[in-house]
Structures are given as structure tokens and as C-alpha cells.
Amino acid sequence: MLILAALALISLIQGCKNAVMYSQDFQWDAAKVLTLRMNPYDLSLNPTDELKSLGYEDYYLQMEANQFPSLLWILYPYTLLPPLAARYAWLFSNLVFTAVLAWLFYRLFFESGYREECIIVVLAMISGMPWRNHIGVGQHTIFALTFFLLSVALAERSKDGPGSRKWFLILLSALCLAVSFFKYTLTAPLALYYVYKRRYDILCPALVPHVLLTAFSAVWLNDSFINMIKKPLEVASWLAGGGSLDIGAVMGRITPDLASKSVLLTALFMALLFVYVLMFPAGFDRELLTVLMLWSMVITYHRIYDYFVLALCAPGVWLTVSALIRRKSAGVPGSVADDISVKRILKSPDMILYLAALLVIFYLIRVFHEAGFIMAAAGVLYYALTVLTTIGLWRIKSFEKREDGR
């Protein structure tokens, strides 16, 4: 743990240094022009010299407004600050979100008494290259994932609350879910968790603020409601082949023309995941969240800095592997199905695959400067882990019928 703590501290310091200099993915630029009643999507699709006249720094002159306007309004408080101050504010926010994320991770994924194991996972996450780069370029995954898990935690509390308090928690959970859609490439697949939980009282209200803000933005920019959806997607289509391990990136490496067609595969996988979660009984919350998290990194556009979420999959992978071992042991004479040692789990092929993927993506990719061979190895490991975890959970769903919601 001391080694991980030292590595995490070094990573934290370097990530903060990078953020002050290179935090160009913040989308402060797009949010700023939106507040000025200038169309960030037109300026992205057809760049002009207007940004120079606003005094934008060089790294903001090539705008890539791939967020829907309802999401850009979330950044409004930061647009009140000049660029450098906004970057410092976003860096501070990301550090706070990381701390809250770690607390929510412990609250939702670990049984009480497993605090040390949670600390090890969090330190591994912070020490890895993805989290460091995420902080350095000013991305939004930490922000979105924090609000998503906060929504889940509030949804859990709403089950036992009295009338008025229950509805307050439901609305608060829906609001947090709405905010989490800022990184919709991550949280749209994760939102299928609410389909699994049959919590449409949270999922449906979470869409309302985006409909209202999209309509407001259409009036604000003197454009159509349809264009407020279409234009961000047009900008996003430029980036479809620029990911790291996702299907758009894989198809784009085969031929650039295929990258834009990856949206069809995304729709197909979302439909399959929808059916998948509907067929699970209660009691697989952590495992299903893990499967959805793994698939979200595959079916939608992501750069390598988003893959820090792999660390947060550790409890779900562990639970799935231990359940599979119990399933195999149940029919063996003389075996005790519940007596699953840590050593036995760590030696299982699925856990070895998970640890190998973690090692390559968190550390070796950086060591080899994202060379083609190491990226290919990371992709093979990640896809294999995703498929095997999905199949493994499907195999145990009829074996374990837990009804405690944990």
C-alpha cells in the first residue's frame, strides 16, 4: 500500500501540473460562446476569426463543441471566470469529485469493514496513467461518474424514506442523474442500471431538464430544436475514430470511413444491454454496474484517459469470479462452496485477465508511449475481460438469487 500511495502522490502532482498547462478539453470555450448567444456548433463546424476577437488562448481556437447545449449550461459558473482561473477552478473541482467518488465507491461497492481494500483500489486508480491524463487534459468523466453514483446512492436511500422525504430524494437523484449525462458516452449505458432496478421514477424525470434546456437554447441561439441535437452529433462524428480502445477507434483503424458507422453498433449493443439487464433478478447491483461500466468504454467514443474506471470494476469482477468458483464447487463432494479463499480467486483466469488489463492500461501503455503493439494488447485484454465478465455474470444469475439488493 505504501508503494501505491507514493505512486499515487507522484501521479497527483504531475496531473495537477499538466492541468494548469494543458487543460484544453474543459469545453469552457464552447460554454462561454453559448452564454454570449453565439452558436458553438457553427463555430466548430465552420471556424471563423470570431474566437480571436474574444481573446481566446491558442488552445481554445479550434473549438470542438460535441456536447449538447443542455450540458454546456452546466458549465455556466465556470464561464464567469477568465480561461486560466477557470482551469484552476475545474482542476480543484476534479480533485473534489475524485474524493467524493472514492467515498461513494466505498459506500456502494464494498461491505462494511473492507475499507483497506477500497483504499488500495482508489490508490491504484490515482497512480495510473488514465486518471493522471484525465486530470491533465481537464476531462469530465470523474465529474459525470461522481454524479451518477451520487444518484444511485440517493435512489437507495429513497426506498426507505417517508412520503415527502422519499419524493425529495427521488427528485434529487433524478437531478444528479441529469447532471451525470454531461459525459453521456459513459452514463447513457450506465443509466440502464435504472431499467434493471425498474426506477423509471428517476430515469424519466432526469430527461426533463435536458428537453427544457435544449428548447431554451434553440430560442437563445435563434436555431431549431432539431439542430440543437443534430449539430453536436455532427461535431461528435468527427471524433468517432479518434478513441483508444472503443469500437469506433477499432473500426477507424480498419478504414476511416467505417468509424462514423460505429454508431450503428453502439445502438445494437445498447439494445442488447437493455434486454440483458431486464432479464436479471434483484441482488446483482454491483455486478451489473460493473458490466455496464465495462461495456460503456467499448460501445462509445473514449480516449485512454477515461479507462481509469477499470479500477472501479474490481469489486464487481471479484464478486463474479467468487460466485463462479462457488458454482463450480457446489457439485464437488467434500467441498465447501462458501469457503472461497483470496488466493483461489486471484489464481482464477478471469481475475488474472482483469489484473493484466489493469497493469497494461494503467502503467505499461505509458512506459511504451502508447505504441501500436501495447495498445493492441490493451484492447485484446479489455475486450476479453468485458465479454468473459458479461458471460460469467449471466451464468451465475440463476445460481445465486440474492434478494437483498446488494
Contacts in CASP RR format, 6 or more apart in sequence:
PFRMAT RR
TARGET T0000
AUTHOR 0000-0000-0000
METHOD contacts of the structure
MODEL  1
MLILAALALISLIQGCKNAVMYSQDFQWDAAKVLTLRMNPYDLSLNPTDE
LKSLGYEDYYLQMEANQFPSLLWILYPYTLLPPLAARYAWLFSNLVFTAV
LAWLFYRLFFESGYREECIIVVLAMISGMPWRNHIGVGQHTIFALTFFLL
SVALAERSKDGPGSRKWFLILLSALCLAVSFFKYTLTAPLALYYVYKRRY
DILCPALVPHVLLTAFSAVWLNDSFINMIKKPLEVASWLAGGGSLDIGAV
MGRITPDLASKSVLLTALFMALLFVYVLMFPAGFDRELLTVLMLWSMVIT
YHRIYDYFVLALCAPGVWLTVSALIRRKSAGVPGSVADDISVKRILKSPD
MILYLAALLVIFYLIRVFHEAGFIMAAAGVLYYALTVLTTIGLWRIKSFE
KREDGR
1 116 0 8 1.000
1 119 0 8 1.000
1 120 0 8 1.000
1 123 0 8 1.000
4 120 0 8 1.000
4 123 0 8 1.000
4 124 0 8 1.000
4 127 0 8 1.000
5 123 0 8 1.000
7 123 0 8 1.000
7 127 0 8 1.000
7 128 0 8 1.000
8 123 0 8 1.000
8 124 0 8 1.000
8 126 0 8 1.000
8 127 0 8 1.000
10 127 0 8 1.000
11 126 0 8 1.000
11 127 0 8 1.000
11 128 0 8 1.000
11 129 0 8 1.000
11 131 0 8 1.000
11 132 0 8 1.000
12 126 0 8 1.000
12 132 0 8 1.000
12 135 0 8 1.000
14 132 0 8 1.000
15 132 0 8 1.000
15 133 0 8 1.000
15 135 0 8 1.000
15 136 0 8 1.000
16 91 0 8 1.000
16 95 0 8 1.000
16 135 0 8 1.000
16 136 0 8 1.000
18 132 0 8 1.000
18 133 0 8 1.000
18 135 0 8 1.000
18 136 0 8 1.000
18 137 0 8 1.000
19 87 0 8 1.000
19 90 0 8 1.000
19 91 0 8 1.000
19 94 0 8 1.000
19 135 0 8 1.000
19 136 0 8 1.000
19 137 0 8 1.000
19 138 0 8 1.000
20 87 0 8 1.000
20 88 0 8 1.000
20 91 0 8 1.000
22 59 0 8 1.000
22 136 0 8 1.000
22 137 0 8 1.000
23 87 0 8 1.000
23 90 0 8 1.000
23 91 0 8 1.000
23 136 0 8 1.000
23 137 0 8 1.000
23 138 0 8 1.000
24 59 0 8 1.000
24 60 0 8 1.000
24 137 0 8 1.000
24 138 0 8 1.000
25 137 0 8 1.000
25 138 0 8 1.000
25 139 0 8 1.000
25 140 0 8 1.000
26 75 0 8 1.000
26 78 0 8 1.000
26 86 0 8 1.000
26 87 0 8 1.000
26 90 0 8 1.000
26 138 0 8 1.000
27 65 0 8 1.000
27 67 0 8 1.000
27 72 0 8 1.000
27 75 0 8 1.000
27 140 0 8 1.000
28 60 0 8 1.000
28 75 0 8 1.000
28 78 0 8 1.000
28 79 0 8 1.000
28 83 0 8 1.000
28 86 0 8 1.000
28 87 0 8 1.000
28 90 0 8 1.000
29 40 0 8 1.000
29 51 0 8 1.000
29 56 0 8 1.000
29 60 0 8 1.000
29 63 0 8 1.000
29 65 0 8 1.000
30 40 0 8 1.000
30 44 0 8 1.000
30 63 0 8 1.000
30 64 0 8 1.000
30 65 0 8 1.000
30 67 0 8 1.000
30 72 0 8 1.000
31 40 0 8 1.000
31 72 0 8 1.000
31 73 0 8 1.000
31 75 0 8 1.000
31 76 0 8 1.000
31 78 0 8 1.000
31 79 0 8 1.000
32 54 0 8 1.000
32 79 0 8 1.000
33 39 0 8 1.000
33 40 0 8 1.000
33 43 0 8 1.000
33 51 0 8 1.000
33 54 0 8 1.000
33 63 0 8 1.000
34 40 0 8 1.000
34 69 0 8 1.000
34 72 0 8 1.000
34 73 0 8 1.000
34 217 0 8 1.000
34 220 0 8 1.000
34 221 0 8 1.000
35 76 0 8 1.000
35 79 0 8 1.000
36 54 0 8 1.000
37 220 0 8 1.000
37 221 0 8 1.000
38 50 0 8 1.000
38 221 0 8 1.000
39 221 0 8 1.000
39 223 0 8 1.000
39 231 0 8 1.000
40 63 0 8 1.000
40 65 0 8 1.000
40 72 0 8 1.000
41 65 0 8 1.000
41 227 0 8 1.000
41 231 0 8 1.000
41 232 0 8 1.000
41 234 0 8 1.000
41 235 0 8 1.000
42 231 0 8 1.000
43 50 0 8 1.000
43 51 0 8 1.000
43 63 0 8 1.000
43 65 0 8 1.000
44 63 0 8 1.000
44 64 0 8 1.000
44 65 0 8 1.000
44 66 0 8 1.000
44 235 0 8 1.000
45 231 0 8 1.000
45 234 0 8 1.000
45 235 0 8 1.000
47 61 0 8 1.000
47 62 0 8 1.000
47 63 0 8 1.000
51 60 0 8 1.000
51 61 0 8 1.000
51 63 0 8 1.000
52 61 0 8 1.000
56 83 0 8 1.000
57 83 0 8 1.000
60 83 0 8 1.000
64 235 0 8 1.000
64 238 0 8 1.000
64 239 0 8 1.000
65 72 0 8 1.000
65 232 0 8 1.000
65 235 0 8 1.000
66 232 0 8 1.000
66 235 0 8 1.000
66 236 0 8 1.000
66 238 0 8 1.000
66 239 0 8 1.000
67 182 0 8 1.000
67 232 0 8 1.000
68 184 0 8 1.000
68 210 0 8 1.000
68 214 0 8 1.000
68 228 0 8 1.000
68 229 0 8 1.000
68 232 0 8 1.000
69 213 0 8 1.000
69 214 0 8 1.000
69 217 0 8 1.000
69 221 0 8 1.000
69 228 0 8 1.000
69 232 0 8 1.000
70 209 0 8 1.000
70 210 0 8 1.000
70 211 0 8 1.000
70 212 0 8 1.000
70 213 0 8 1.000
70 214 0 8 1.000
70 217 0 8 1.000
71 181 0 8 1.000
71 182 0 8 1.000
71 184 0 8 1.000
71 210 0 8 1.000
73 213 0 8 1.000
73 217 0 8 1.000
74 179 0 8 1.000
74 182 0 8 1.000
78 86 0 8 1.000
78 89 0 8 1.000
78 90 0 8 1.000
79 86 0 8 1.000
81 89 0 8 1.000
87 138 0 8 1.000
90 138 0 8 1.000
91 135 0 8 1.000
91 136 0 8 1.000
91 138 0 8 1.000
93 143 0 8 1.000
94 134 0 8 1.000
94 135 0 8 1.000
94 138 0 8 1.000
94 142 0 8 1.000
94 143 0 8 1.000
95 135 0 8 1.000
97 142 0 8 1.000
97 143 0 8 1.000
97 146 0 8 1.000
98 126 0 8 1.000
98 131 0 8 1.000
98 142 0 8 1.000
98 146 0 8 1.000
100 146 0 8 1.000
100 150 0 8 1.000
101 142 0 8 1.000
101 145 0 8 1.000
101 146 0 8 1.000
101 149 0 8 1.000
102 118 0 8 1.000
102 122 0 8 1.000
104 146 0 8 1.000
104 149 0 8 1.000
104 150 0 8 1.000
104 152 0 8 1.000
104 153 0 8 1.000
105 118 0 8 1.000
105 121 0 8 1.000
105 122 0 8 1.000
105 149 0 8 1.000
105 312 0 8 1.000
106 115 0 8 1.000
106 118 0 8 1.000
107 153 0 8 1.000
108 149 0 8 1.000
108 152 0 8 1.000
108 153 0 8 1.000
108 156 0 8 1.000
108 285 0 8 1.000
108 286 0 8 1.000
108 289 0 8 1.000
109 118 0 8 1.000
109 286 0 8 1.000
109 289 0 8 1.000
109 312 0 8 1.000
109 315 0 8 1.000
109 316 0 8 1.000
110 117 0 8 1.000
110 118 0 8 1.000
110 315 0 8 1.000
111 406 0 8 1.000
121 311 0 8 1.000
121 312 0 8 1.000
121 314 0 8 1.000
121 315 0 8 1.000
122 311 0 8 1.000
124 311 0 8 1.000
124 358 0 8 1.000
124 362 0 8 1.000
125 131 0 8 1.000
125 308 0 8 1.000
125 311 0 8 1.000
125 312 0 8 1.000
126 132 0 8 1.000
127 362 0 8 1.000
128 308 0 8 1.000
128 362 0 8 1.000
128 363 0 8 1.000
128 366 0 8 1.000
129 304 0 8 1.000
129 361 0 8 1.000
129 362 0 8 1.000
129 363 0 8 1.000
129 365 0 8 1.000
129 366 0 8 1.000
130 304 0 8 1.000
130 305 0 8 1.000
130 306 0 8 1.000
130 307 0 8 1.000
130 308 0 8 1.000
130 310 0 8 1.000
130 361 0 8 1.000
130 362 0 8 1.000
131 142 0 8 1.000
131 305 0 8 1.000
131 308 0 8 1.000
133 304 0 8 1.000
133 305 0 8 1.000
134 141 0 8 1.000
134 142 0 8 1.000
134 305 0 8 1.000
134 306 0 8 1.000
134 308 0 8 1.000
135 142 0 8 1.000
137 305 0 8 1.000
139 183 0 8 1.000
139 303 0 8 1.000
139 305 0 8 1.000
139 306 0 8 1.000
140 182 0 8 1.000
140 183 0 8 1.000
141 183 0 8 1.000
141 186 0 8 1.000
141 305 0 8 1.000
141 306 0 8 1.000
141 308 0 8 1.000
141 309 0 8 1.000
142 308 0 8 1.000
143 182 0 8 1.000
143 183 0 8 1.000
144 179 0 8 1.000
144 180 0 8 1.000
144 181 0 8 1.000
144 182 0 8 1.000
144 183 0 8 1.000
144 186 0 8 1.000
144 187 0 8 1.000
145 180 0 8 1.000
145 183 0 8 1.000
145 186 0 8 1.000
145 187 0 8 1.000
145 309 0 8 1.000
145 312 0 8 1.000
146 180 0 8 1.000
147 176 0 8 1.000
147 177 0 8 1.000
147 179 0 8 1.000
147 180 0 8 1.000
147 182 0 8 1.000
148 176 0 8 1.000
148 177 0 8 1.000
148 180 0 8 1.000
148 186 0 8 1.000
148 187 0 8 1.000
148 190 0 8 1.000
150 176 0 8 1.000
151 173 0 8 1.000
151 174 0 8 1.000
151 176 0 8 1.000
151 177 0 8 1.000
151 180 0 8 1.000
151 202 0 8 1.000
151 206 0 8 1.000
152 173 0 8 1.000
152 193 0 8 1.000
152 289 0 8 1.000
154 169 0 8 1.000
154 170 0 8 1.000
154 172 0 8 1.000
154 173 0 8 1.000
154 176 0 8 1.000
155 169 0 8 1.000
155 170 0 8 1.000
155 173 0 8 1.000
155 194 0 8 1.000
155 197 0 8 1.000
155 199 0 8 1.000
155 202 0 8 1.000
157 169 0 8 1.000
158 166 0 8 1.000
158 167 0 8 1.000
158 169 0 8 1.000
158 170 0 8 1.000
158 173 0 8 1.000
159 166 0 8 1.000
161 169 0 8 1.000
170 201 0 8 1.000
170 202 0 8 1.000
170 205 0 8 1.000
171 205 0 8 1.000
173 202 0 8 1.000
174 201 0 8 1.000
174 202 0 8 1.000
174 203 0 8 1.000
174 205 0 8 1.000
174 206 0 8 1.000
175 206 0 8 1.000
175 209 0 8 1.000
177 187 0 8 1.000
177 191 0 8 1.000
177 194 0 8 1.000
177 202 0 8 1.000
177 203 0 8 1.000
177 206 0 8 1.000
178 205 0 8 1.000
178 206 0 8 1.000
178 207 0 8 1.000
178 208 0 8 1.000
178 209 0 8 1.000
178 210 0 8 1.000
180 187 0 8 1.000
180 190 0 8 1.000
181 187 0 8 1.000
181 188 0 8 1.000
181 191 0 8 1.000
181 206 0 8 1.000
181 210 0 8 1.000
185 296 0 8 1.000
185 300 0 8 1.000
185 301 0 8 1.000
185 302 0 8 1.000
186 296 0 8 1.000
186 297 0 8 1.000
186 300 0 8 1.000
186 302 0 8 1.000
186 306 0 8 1.000
186 309 0 8 1.000
187 296 0 8 1.000
188 270 0 8 1.000
188 296 0 8 1.000
188 300 0 8 1.000
189 270 0 8 1.000
189 273 0 8 1.000
189 292 0 8 1.000
189 295 0 8 1.000
189 296 0 8 1.000
189 299 0 8 1.000
189 300 0 8 1.000
190 289 0 8 1.000
190 292 0 8 1.000
190 293 0 8 1.000
190 296 0 8 1.000
191 203 0 8 1.000
191 206 0 8 1.000
192 270 0 8 1.000
192 273 0 8 1.000
192 274 0 8 1.000
192 277 0 8 1.000
192 292 0 8 1.000
193 277 0 8 1.000
193 285 0 8 1.000
193 288 0 8 1.000
193 289 0 8 1.000
193 292 0 8 1.000
194 200 0 8 1.000
194 202 0 8 1.000
194 203 0 8 1.000
195 203 0 8 1.000
195 274 0 8 1.000
195 277 0 8 1.000
195 278 0 8 1.000
196 277 0 8 1.000
196 278 0 8 1.000
196 280 0 8 1.000
196 284 0 8 1.000
196 288 0 8 1.000
197 285 0 8 1.000
214 225 0 8 1.000
214 228 0 8 1.000
214 229 0 8 1.000
215 225 0 8 1.000
217 223 0 8 1.000
217 228 0 8 1.000
218 224 0 8 1.000
218 225 0 8 1.000
218 227 0 8 1.000
218 228 0 8 1.000
221 228 0 8 1.000
223 231 0 8 1.000
236 301 0 8 1.000
237 260 0 8 1.000
237 263 0 8 1.000
239 301 0 8 1.000
240 248 0 8 1.000
240 252 0 8 1.000
240 259 0 8 1.000
240 260 0 8 1.000
240 262 0 8 1.000
240 263 0 8 1.000
240 301 0 8 1.000
241 248 0 8 1.000
241 249 0 8 1.000
241 251 0 8 1.000
241 252 0 8 1.000
241 256 0 8 1.000
241 259 0 8 1.000
241 262 0 8 1.000
241 301 0 8 1.000
242 248 0 8 1.000
242 249 0 8 1.000
242 252 0 8 1.000
242 259 0 8 1.000
242 301 0 8 1.000
242 303 0 8 1.000
243 249 0 8 1.000
243 301 0 8 1.000
243 302 0 8 1.000
243 303 0 8 1.000
244 302 0 8 1.000
244 303 0 8 1.000
244 304 0 8 1.000
244 307 0 8 1.000
244 375 0 8 1.000
245 297 0 8 1.000
245 298 0 8 1.000
245 302 0 8 1.000
245 304 0 8 1.000
245 307 0 8 1.000
245 375 0 8 1.000
245 378 0 8 1.000
245 379 0 8 1.000
245 382 0 8 1.000
245 383 0 8 1.000
246 262 0 8 1.000
246 297 0 8 1.000
246 298 0 8 1.000
246 299 0 8 1.000
246 300 0 8 1.000
246 301 0 8 1.000
246 302 0 8 1.000
247 262 0 8 1.000
247 265 0 8 1.000
247 266 0 8 1.000
247 298 0 8 1.000
247 299 0 8 1.000
248 258 0 8 1.000
248 259 0 8 1.000
248 262 0 8 1.000
248 265 0 8 1.000
248 301 0 8 1.000
249 259 0 8 1.000
249 301 0 8 1.000
251 258 0 8 1.000
251 259 0 8 1.000
251 261 0 8 1.000
251 262 0 8 1.000
251 265 0 8 1.000
252 258 0 8 1.000
252 259 0 8 1.000
252 262 0 8 1.000
265 299 0 8 1.000
266 299 0 8 1.000
266 300 0 8 1.000
269 295 0 8 1.000
269 298 0 8 1.000
269 299 0 8 1.000
270 299 0 8 1.000
273 292 0 8 1.000
273 295 0 8 1.000
276 291 0 8 1.000
276 390 0 8 1.000
276 394 0 8 1.000
277 288 0 8 1.000
277 292 0 8 1.000
279 397 0 8 1.000
280 288 0 8 1.000
280 397 0 8 1.000
281 397 0 8 1.000
281 401 0 8 1.000
281 403 0 8 1.000
282 402 0 8 1.000
282 403 0 8 1.000
282 405 0 8 1.000
283 402 0 8 1.000
283 403 0 8 1.000
283 404 0 8 1.000
283 405 0 8 1.000
283 406 0 8 1.000
284 393 0 8 1.000
284 397 0 8 1.000
284 400 0 8 1.000
284 402 0 8 1.000
285 405 0 8 1.000
285 406 0 8 1.000
286 315 0 8 1.000
286 316 0 8 1.000
286 319 0 8 1.000
286 406 0 8 1.000
287 316 0 8 1.000
287 319 0 8 1.000
287 320 0 8 1.000
287 393 0 8 1.000
288 393 0 8 1.000
289 316 0 8 1.000
290 313 0 8 1.000
290 315 0 8 1.000
290 316 0 8 1.000
290 317 0 8 1.000
290 320 0 8 1.000
290 389 0 8 1.000
291 386 0 8 1.000
291 389 0 8 1.000
291 390 0 8 1.000
291 393 0 8 1.000
293 309 0 8 1.000
293 312 0 8 1.000
293 313 0 8 1.000
294 310 0 8 1.000
294 313 0 8 1.000
294 382 0 8 1.000
294 385 0 8 1.000
294 386 0 8 1.000
294 389 0 8 1.000
294 390 0 8 1.000
295 386 0 8 1.000
295 390 0 8 1.000
296 302 0 8 1.000
296 309 0 8 1.000
297 306 0 8 1.000
297 307 0 8 1.000
297 309 0 8 1.000
297 310 0 8 1.000
297 382 0 8 1.000
297 386 0 8 1.000
298 382 0 8 1.000
298 383 0 8 1.000
298 386 0 8 1.000
304 361 0 8 1.000
304 365 0 8 1.000
304 370 0 8 1.000
307 361 0 8 1.000
307 382 0 8 1.000
308 362 0 8 1.000
310 357 0 8 1.000
310 358 0 8 1.000
310 361 0 8 1.000
310 362 0 8 1.000
310 382 0 8 1.000
311 358 0 8 1.000
311 362 0 8 1.000
313 354 0 8 1.000
313 389 0 8 1.000
314 354 0 8 1.000
317 350 0 8 1.000
317 351 0 8 1.000
317 354 0 8 1.000
317 385 0 8 1.000
317 389 0 8 1.000
318 345 0 8 1.000
318 351 0 8 1.000
320 350 0 8 1.000
320 389 0 8 1.000
320 392 0 8 1.000
320 393 0 8 1.000
320 396 0 8 1.000
321 345 0 8 1.000
321 348 0 8 1.000
321 350 0 8 1.000
321 351 0 8 1.000
322 340 0 8 1.000
322 345 0 8 1.000
323 396 0 8 1.000
323 399 0 8 1.000
323 400 0 8 1.000
324 348 0 8 1.000
324 350 0 8 1.000
324 392 0 8 1.000
324 395 0 8 1.000
324 396 0 8 1.000
325 340 0 8 1.000
325 344 0 8 1.000
325 345 0 8 1.000
325 348 0 8 1.000
326 337 0 8 1.000
326 338 0 8 1.000
326 340 0 8 1.000
326 399 0 8 1.000
326 400 0 8 1.000
327 395 0 8 1.000
327 396 0 8 1.000
327 399 0 8 1.000
327 400 0 8 1.000
329 335 0 8 1.000
329 336 0 8 1.000
329 337 0 8 1.000
329 340 0 8 1.000
330 337 0 8 1.000
330 399 0 8 1.000
331 337 0 8 1.000
345 351 0 8 1.000
346 352 0 8 1.000
346 355 0 8 1.000
350 385 0 8 1.000
350 388 0 8 1.000
350 389 0 8 1.000
350 392 0 8 1.000
353 381 0 8 1.000
353 384 0 8 1.000
353 385 0 8 1.000
353 388 0 8 1.000
354 385 0 8 1.000
356 381 0 8 1.000
357 378 0 8 1.000
357 381 0 8 1.000
357 382 0 8 1.000
357 385 0 8 1.000
360 374 0 8 1.000
360 377 0 8 1.000
360 378 0 8 1.000
360 381 0 8 1.000
361 378 0 8 1.000
361 381 0 8 1.000
361 382 0 8 1.000
364 374 0 8 1.000
365 374 0 8 1.000
365 375 0 8 1.000
365 378 0 8 1.000
368 374 0 8 1.000
END
